[in-house]
Amino acid sequence: MVRKALSAAAVALMLSSCASWGPSWSEVNGSREYAKTDIDTAPTLVNAIDGGNPGPRVGYYGGYKLEPGKHTLELQAAPLSRGWRGGTDLQYLTLDVAPCKRYFIVGKYDNRLGMQWTPQVSYVEDIAGCQLASR
């Protein structure tokens, strides 16, 4: 009986420490879904948000949920050149995200053969089902 009570208390404690998403949230995504016509762009990988693990992927595009506000993203872009053996430099992007918005972030290369790139927001869309908090 005591063991069951302790187990239930431990589960309740773990669940209360998880991030909870209210009626409004934001998302960041490294998909190139809205930048396919620009040949000097590449998808990005979100390595970290505010210096920590970005959390589990969510949604159709596999983005990351986060609270609205200012965040720093650590990003890595896929190389454009075929057979590229090295990696690309990590880039940081500080983004002030609005509630109920999904941000698509791509790597914009200076040219297709180089490895110099900068992060760029390629598209912002509304999140279906997300509700702005009433004031």
N, C-alpha and C positions, 0 to 999 in steps of 0.2 A: 504494500500500500504506500509506504513512504517512498519507495523507488519510483512508482508511477507519478507521485506528486512532484518529486524532484525532476523527473524527465519532462513533465508538462511545464514546469517552471523554467527549465533550461531552454526548451523550444520557444516558449513565449519571449524570453529574454533575447534569443537570437533573432526572432522575427521583428522585435521592436527596434533592433539596431540596424536593420536593413533600410536602404533608401526607399522612401515611399513617394509615389508620384500622385499628386493631387489631380484636380481636374485640368490643370494646365502644366505643360512641360515643353521642352525644346529638344531638338535632335540635331546631331552633326553626322555627316556621312561623307565618306571618301569616294563614293561612286562617281563615275564620269557620265552618268545618265543624261545630263543636260549640256554636255560640252563635247559631244561626239564629232561635231563638224570642225572643231578646232584641232588640227593635227599636231599642234605643239603642246597639247595637254595630256596628262596621264592621271589615272586614279591615284588616290592617296590612301595611306594606311594611318589610322589614328592610333598612335602608340600610347599616348597618355593624355589625360585631361587634368589640368591643374597639378601636374607632377605625380598623379596616381593612375592606377589602372582605370581604363575607361568603362569597365563593367561589361555586362553581357550585351551582345548585339540584339537589336530589336527590329521588327518590321520587315517589309518586303525587300528593302534595299540594304538591310543589315547595318543600320546606323547605331548611334549610341544616344540614350536619353540623358539629359542633364537639366538642372534647374535653370530657369531664365536668369540672365545676368552676365557679367564679364567673366570669361574663362580663357585660359591659355592652353592651346592645343599643341602637342608635339606630333609632327607629321613626317611621313616618309613617302616619297613618290616612286612609282615604278619607272625604271629606265625606259626610254623610247627606242633606243637602238637595239636591233636584233643582236643577240650574242653578247650583250654587255655582261661582263664578268664581275664588275665591282658593284657596290651598292651606291646609293645616293646619299647626299648629306641630309641630316635631319634639319627640319625647319620648324620654327615656332610661329604661331599665329594667335594673337590676342583678339578675341571676338566677343562683342557685346550682343548676346543672343536675346531675341524677343520671345515672349511666351507664345506657344502654339505655332512655332515656325520650324521647318526642317531646312538645314543648310547643307548644300552640296559643295564640297571643297575639293578642288583639283590642284595638281601641280602644273604650273605654266613654265615650260622650258624656254630658255633664250633661243635655242635652236635644237633640231632633232638629234644632232650628233654630240652635243655637249652634255654636261651633267649639272649645269647650273640651273636651278629652278626656284620659283617662288610660289607660295601657296596663294590661292585665289578662290573666292567664293564665286562659283559659277551660276548658282541658282538658289533661290529661296522660295519655298512653297508653304502653304498652310497645311497643318496636320489635321486630317479629318478626325472628328470625335473629340478633339481637344477643346476645352472651354476656358475662356479667359475668366480669371477670378473676378467676382463682382466686388465693387468697392463701396 
